[in-house]
Amino acid sequence: MTLTTLDWTIVGAYFAVSLAVGIWASKQAGEDTKSFFLAGRNMPWWLLGVSMVATTFSTDTPNLVTDLVRQNGVSGNWVWWAFLLTGMLTVFVYAKLWHRSGVLTDIEFYELRYSGKAAAFLRGFRALYLGLVFNVLVMGAVSLAAVKFGEIVLGWPGWLTLTIACSITLAYSTLGGLKAVIITDFVQFSLAMIGSIWAMIYILGLEQIGGLSNLIAHANVVDKLALIPDLSDPDIWVPILLVPLAVQWWASYYPGAEPGGGGYIAQRMFSAKDEKNAVSATLFFNVAHYALRPWPWILIALSSLIVFPELSDIQNAFPNLPSDKLGHDVAYPAMLTLLPTGLLGLVAASLIAAFMSTMSTQLNLGASYLVNDFYHRFIKPDASEKHLVNVGRLFTVLSIILGGGLGLFLTSAGQAFTLLLMIGAGTGMIYILRWFWWRINAYTEIVAMVSSLCIAFYFNFIDQSFAGWEKIVIGAILTTVVWIVATYFTPPDNEETLQNFVKKVNPGGPGWSKYSQGVSSEPWPVPNGILCMILGCTAVYSVLLGVGQLIYGEPLGLILIGLAGVSAFGLTRLWK
């Protein structure tokens, strides 16, 4: 099926709304860097929470879920469901600390927490690394999904899809800054939820599928339904369940799931009007992202096993799809071609919106690093606020060209996901502990970063004999050992810096006892925060798995939903 005039009208209307928001927000955004990169620091929790969810859902997200389900079954999603652990830890421990820091970016934090030339070097290097290299890689992965969507659903070559979608994204991002990004995210999230649920309902009603009961009983699907992988086979459950839950969530630096918070999650927290709104936004994000969204994608992915059981079936249905872009992840956009006029336009608009949401966030975040933590800090410290905003807009243009270009060369969503996990493997524990252990210093992070990059390079370009999960575990262990040794063999930060950090952020705990004199006493947040984290994870996982059991017709679903309610009640009593 090709898009009709009605479908294109819906897509065009979304483009117009995005541009209108950018123009409306442009006046305030151009005033200063606080307005352009942090939306004036006065945003409410619900807008910020929705923005986090919208950003985390990009065009590549349902593609990735489809890839995982088709190859490893529903339980394959634990490779990203495990990130709920770090998400809840951020909510109940780190959100308030980030907001107290008062920094413009999470990279500016380095010269608040660490001292000397090493801290300055780390700030500048991370600005270039995260603002350009890592950020471009993320946008490349997102652009890859847009390329596949355009080739299958729109019938456009990849370069044309990226040119049009990136141009609109660039327009409202450069005009309206973060405020435009956040407001368009709200529209994008609404479109995405309506589109995915409606598409799921329609696809389940197709004659080939025959409804939900027929879907879950189909021979191509029954062995893919397990919510927990086969625990009798270590080759299955170790990489799918054990490694993500035991290692990956704390060891890897992944966009939207940074251990201890960071990236665009931290940026949203900085944009909140107060500490309470920062915490509430992050909590909403984790509930919505893990408990509310996955099942429409999962059911469409399972349906694809009936319509397109083999990759050859997709290739036969879409003969113009380049062979290097053929993978299980394209089954999702392939299923969307079965939608009727109007609904196809709505879903197309929702997926284009998902692409634009993530791209616009990465553009604004990357530009904030390059402007605040590199250009302003090291190149032109006396630059005016308007000059810095204009430089930010210039960096935005450069980033989207590089990120979109990379998307034309990548091949699969799973490939990009694994690579991103590998690059940061082993660094995550630093981001968790640096708030509560004074001995961690700038050299710790420098050594860890260099080690993880070298190990990732070795496993991806020299020795490719290891499985993806083995690379992550080995990389995490080696990097962790290296940075712990480096911490004790390098000089600590100066006393003044450490004392000032404690006075401003007040992290508390035994790791700061020697610097806590004269600081207002309040209970150390970690013990209570970890209990809240456990209850929060229990509630969200219970809803996620409970809904799955109810879909399968299992009464266990009601018990899990009840457990979610009990956990949520306990959380309200414990969290203050």
N, C-alpha and C positions, 0 to 999 in steps of 0.2 A: 504493500500500500504506500502511496505517496501522499504528501500533505496537500490538502485542498485549500481553497481560498479561505474558508472558515478557520482552518488550522493556522495558516499563515497570519490571519488577522489576530488570533490569540497571541501568537508569538510576537508579532509586531507591537501589540498593546503592552506586553510586558517590557519590551525594549523602551517604549516611550515613557512608561512609568519610571524606569530606572534612570533615564536621562533627566526627567523632570525633578526627581529627588536630588540628583547631583547638582542641578542648577539652583534649586531652592537652598541647598546647604552650602553653596559655594561662598556666599558672602561671609558667613561666620568662619568657615574653614580657613580662609585666607588671612585671618587676623594674626595668628601666631602658631607656633608648633604645638602648643597644648591643645588648641582647637583642631588643628589638622590631624594630629596623631592620637589624641585622647578625647576628642569630642567635647572639650571644655571641662572634663572631669565632673559631669553632673548627670550621668545617665542612670536610669532606674534599672533595677535588677531584672525585670521581665524582658526588657529590650535586650539587655546584655546577654541574658541566658539564651534567648532565642537566637541571637547572633552567633553565640558559640556553637549551638546545635547546627545552624544553617551552614556555618563555615566548615564544620567537621563532615557534613554531608556534601560531597561533591559528585560530579558525574561519575567519577571512578569508584565511589563507594558501593552502589548497587552492583556495579561490574565486579568489584572485588568479592562481595558476598556471593554472587552467582558463581564465580570461579571457585571459591571455597566449597560451596554446597555441591557443585557438580563433581568435584574431585574427591572431597573428603566427607561429604554429607553435612547435615546441619551442625553437627558437633565441631566441624572445622572452623566455625566462627569463634571458638575460644581463643584463637590467636589474636583477636582484637577485643573480645569480651573481657579478657583478663585485664585490660587497661582500666577497667572500672576501679580496680584497687588503688592505683595511683590517683585516679580522679577523685575518689572519696577522701583519700589522704590529703589532697590539696584543699578540698572543701573544709575539712574539720581541723586542719593544722596550719596550712600555709596561706590560705586566702587572706586572713587578717594580717599576717606578717607582711605579705606583699603590699597590701594597701597602706600599712604603716610606713613602709620604706619611702613612699613619696617620690619614687623615681619615674622618669618618663618612659623608660624601656627596662626590660629585665636585664639587659646588658649593662646599663648604667649602674646596676647593682654592684658590679665588680669593684668599682672604686669607692663604694660605700662600705663594702665588706672587707676588701683587701687593701693593701697599701703598697706604695713604691712603684718603681718602673715596671715590675712584673704585672701589677694590676692594670696599669695603663696599657701595656702591650696586650694583655689578655682582652681588655675591652675593645681595643682597636681591631685585633685579629678576629675576635668573635663577631664583631660588626660586619667585617668583610665576608667571613665564612658563612654566617647565618643569613646575612642580608643579600649575598650574591649566590654563593655556591649551593648551600643547603636549600635556600629559598627557591632558586631556579630549578633544582631537582624536584622539589615538591610540585611546583607549577608545571614542570614537564610531565609528571605522572598524571596530574589533573588534565593537562592538555591532551595527553594520549587518549584518555577516555572520551574527550570531546571529539577527537578525530574519528574514533570508531563509531560514536553516536551519529556524527554527521554523515559518514559514509554509508551507514546502514539505514538510518531513519530518514535523513534529509536528502540523501542521494547526492551529497556534495563531496568533492575532494577535501582531504584533511586541511589543506592550507586555506581553503575558502571558509570553512567552518571557523577556524581559529581567527582568521582576519576579521570576520564580522563580529563574533562574540567578544574577542579581545578589544576591538575598537570601542564597543559600547561600554565594556568594563573599564577600560582606560579613561573614557570620558567622565563617567560619574565618580570614579576614584580620584582622579586628579582635580576635579572641580570641587567636590564636597568633602574630601577627606574621610576620616573614620566615621563621622556622623552620617554621611551619605551611605557608607558601607553598612552601618548598623541598621539604618531604617530600611534599606533595600533588602537586607538579610531577613527582616520580618516578613516582607512580601514573599521572598524566596522560600522561606520555611513553610508558610501557609500553602503556597503553590505545590511544594514538594510533598507535603503530607496528603493534601487532597488528591494530587495526581497519582501517588503511589498506591493509596488505598482504593481509589476508584479503578485504577488499572488492574489491581489484584482481583477485585470483585468481578470485573468483566472477563478477565482471562480464566478465572475459575469456572465461569459459566460457558466457556467455549465448548463446542461439541467434542473436540479432541480430548478435553480435560474431563468434562462431565460432572463437575462439582467437586467440592472439598473431599467428600467421602471416597469418591472414585480416585481422586488424586493420591491420597495417602495409602490406598490399597493397590495402586498400580505396580506392576512388576519392576518397572524402571526406577521406582521411587522408594519402595519399602525398605531397602537396605541403606537409604540415605537419611532416615528420619531420626535416628538416635540423637538425643540431646547431650549425652555423655559418650565419648568414644569407647570402643571395646577395651575394657581394662585387662582382658586376658592376653592382649597382643601389645607388648611394649613398643613395637615399631609404629603403632598407631597412636596410643594414648600419651606416650612420652613427648613427641613433638607437638601434638595438638593440645594437650591439656597440662601436662606437668611443667614443661618448659615455660609456657606463657604465664602460668600461675606462680611458679617458683622463682623464675629468673627474669623473664622478659619485662614484666611490668615495672620493676625497679631498676633494671640494668640499662634499658635502652631509652634514648632520647628520640621520641616520635612526636610529630606535630599534633597538638591537641591532647597529648597524653604524656607530657614532659614530667618526669619525677620531681615532686616539689613544686610543680606549676612552672609555667614559662610560656614563651611564644605569644600567640594570639589570645590564649587563655589569660595570661598575666596582663596583657594589654587591656583586655576587657575589665579586669579587676581594677586596674589603674584608672579606668574611665568612670568607675562607679562614683556616685555622689557621696557615699560613705562606706564604712567597713561592713555594715549590715547588708547593704545592697551588693557588695562584692561577694560575700559569702553566699547569699541567696541565689545570685546569678549562677555561680559555679555549681551549686546543688541542683538547680533546675536543669542545667546542662547535662549533668550525669544521669539524672533520672530519665530525661527525654531521649537522650542519645542511646542508652542501653535498653531501657524498658519499653519505650513507646514505638521506636522506629523499625526494628529489624524484621518483624514478621511479614509485612507486605513484600519486601525484597526476597525473603526466604521462600515464600509460597510461589512467587513468580519464577524463582530459580528452579524449584522442584518441578513446576509445570514445564519448564524448558526441557527437562529430561524426557518428557513425553513427545513434545513437538520436534525437538532437535536432539535426539539421544546421542548422536555422535557429532564430532567436529565436521565430518564430511557432509552431514546434513545441512549445517550452517553454510558451508562453502557452496553447496549446490543451490541453496536458496538465495545466496548473495554472491554470484560468480564474479562480480566486480570488486569484491573485498580483497585487498592485497594479501598475499599469503603470509607476509611477516606480521600482519595484524590479526590473523586468525588464532583465536584461543577460546577457552571456555568462558572468559569474561564477556565476550561479544554476544553470548546467548541472551543477556538481558536486553540490550537494544534490539536484538533480533525479535524477541517476544513482543516488543512494543509496536512492531509493524503490523501486528494482528488487531490493533485497536481501531475503533471506528472513527470517522470524521468528527471533529470537535474534541473528543477525548484524547485523540492522538495529539492534537494541537496543544491541549492543556498539559499533557505529560511531556511533550517536547519542550514547552515553555518552562516547565518545572525543572527539567534536567539542564537546560541552558542556564536557568537561574541558579541551579546548584553549582555549575561550573563557574559562573560569574561571582557567586558569593565567596567561594574559596579563593579564586584568583584575586578578587579585590582586597580581601583580608591580607593575603600574602604580599600583595603589592604595597599596601599601606604599612604593614609590619616591617617588611624588608627595607622600605624607604626610611622608616623611623630609625632603624639601626644605622643605616648608611649616613643619615643626616646628623642625628644626635650623638652617635657614639663613634663616628669616624670623621666626617667632614667638619662638624662644629667643634669637636673635641681636639682634633689634631691639625686640620687644614686651615680653618678660618674661625678661630674662637670669638672674634669680634663681630661676626656677621649679624645683621639685623634679623628680626623674626620673619619679616616678609621675604628676605633673601633666602632664608633657610626653607621656607615653605616652597618657594620656586625651585630650589635645588631638589627638594623632596619630590616634586612633580617630575623633574628631569630623571631622577633615579627610577621613578615609577615606569616611565616610558622604556628605559633601558631594560628593566627587569622583565617586563612583559614580552619584549622581543626575544630575550634569551630563553625564558621559560616556555613560551609558545613554540619556539624553534626546536627545543629539546623534545617536545612532545611528538614531533614528526619522526624521531629516531628510536624512541622506546617501543617495546613490543607488547608487554602485558602488565596488568595492574599488580599481579602477584610478584612479578619481577621487581617493580618499583618499591612495593611494600617491604620485601625482604632486604633490599639494598638500603633503604632508610633505617631499618632496624639494625643492620650490620654496622653502619657508619657510627652510630652512637653507643654501641654495645659496650657496657662496662663503665660508662661515665655517669649513669643515673644515680648511683648511690651517693656520689659527691653532692649532687643537687639536693638530695634529701638531708644529708648530714651537715652541710656547710652552715645551716642556720643554727645548729645546736652544738657544734664542736669548734672551739676557737682555733684549734691547731691546723685545720684545713686552710691552705693559703692559695695564692694565685698560681704558684708553681705546681700545686696538686692538679689543678684543672688543665694547665698547659700540658703537662706530661700525659695526663689521661686522654686528652683530645688527640695529641700526636700519636699515642699508642693505638687508640681505636681506629684512627685513619690508616695507619700502617697495617694493622691486622686486617681491616676490611679490604685494603688494596691487595694484600697477599692472598686472601681467600677468594677474591673475585677475579683476579687476573693472573695469579701464579699457580696456586694449588686449588683446583676446583673439585677435588675429590670428595669433599665433605658435604653433607646435607645442610640445608639452610638453618635448621635448628641447631645443628652441631656447631656451625660457624658462630651463631649468636652466643651459645654457652661458652665455647672456648674463648671467644673474644671478650666476653664479660669477665671471665675468671682471670685471664692474662692481664687485661687492662686494670682490673681492680687491684691485683697484686702489685702491679707497677706503680699505681698512684699512691697506694698506702706506703710503700717503701720511699717514694719520692717525698711524701709529706714529712717524714721523720728525718730525711737527709737535706732538707731545705730550711732556711730560716723562717721563723714565724713572722706574722704581721706585727707592725709596731703597736705599742700599747695604746697610744692615743686613738688610732683607728678602731681598734677593738672596743675600747670604752665608748667611743661615740656611737658605734653600731648598736651596742647594747642599750644605750640611753634612748636611741631613736626607735628601735624596733622592739626591744624588750622580749627577746625570744625565750628567756628563762632556761631552767634546767641545770643539771650539774656541769654540763660542758661550758657554762659561762659563769660559774660560781665566783671565780676570782675577779670578775669584772662587774659584778652586780651590785656593789656597794653604792648606795644612794639612788638606785633605780627603784621606782615604785614596785612594790611586791604584789604579784598576782599569781594564782596557781599556774604551775607549768602546764601548758596546753596539751602536751603530747600524750600522757596516759589517757585522759578523757577523750582526746581526739581520736586515738586508736580504737577505743571502745565504740565511739560513734561511727568510725570508719567501718568496723565490723558489722554493726547494726545496719548501716546504710547499704553496704554491699549485700548483706543478707536480704534486705527488703527488695532491692532492685533485681538481684538474681532470682529471687522467688517469683517476682512478677514476670520476668522474662521467661523462665522455665515453666511457670504455672500457665501462662497463656499458651505456650507450646503444647503442654499436656492437654489443655482444654480443646485446642484445635484438633489434636489427635483423638479426642473423645475419651480421655482418661480421667477418672475422678481424682487422681492425685493432683491435678491442676488446682482443685478447690482447696486442698490442704496447703499447697504452696502459696496460694493467694492469701489464705488465712495467716500463714507464717509471715508473709510480707506485712500484713496489717499489724501483727504483734510487734515485729521489728520496728516498724515506723512509729508505733506508740511508744516503745521503749526509747527510741531516738529523741522524740519530743520531750521526754522526761529527763533525759541525760544531757542533751545539748543546751547550753546556755549562752 
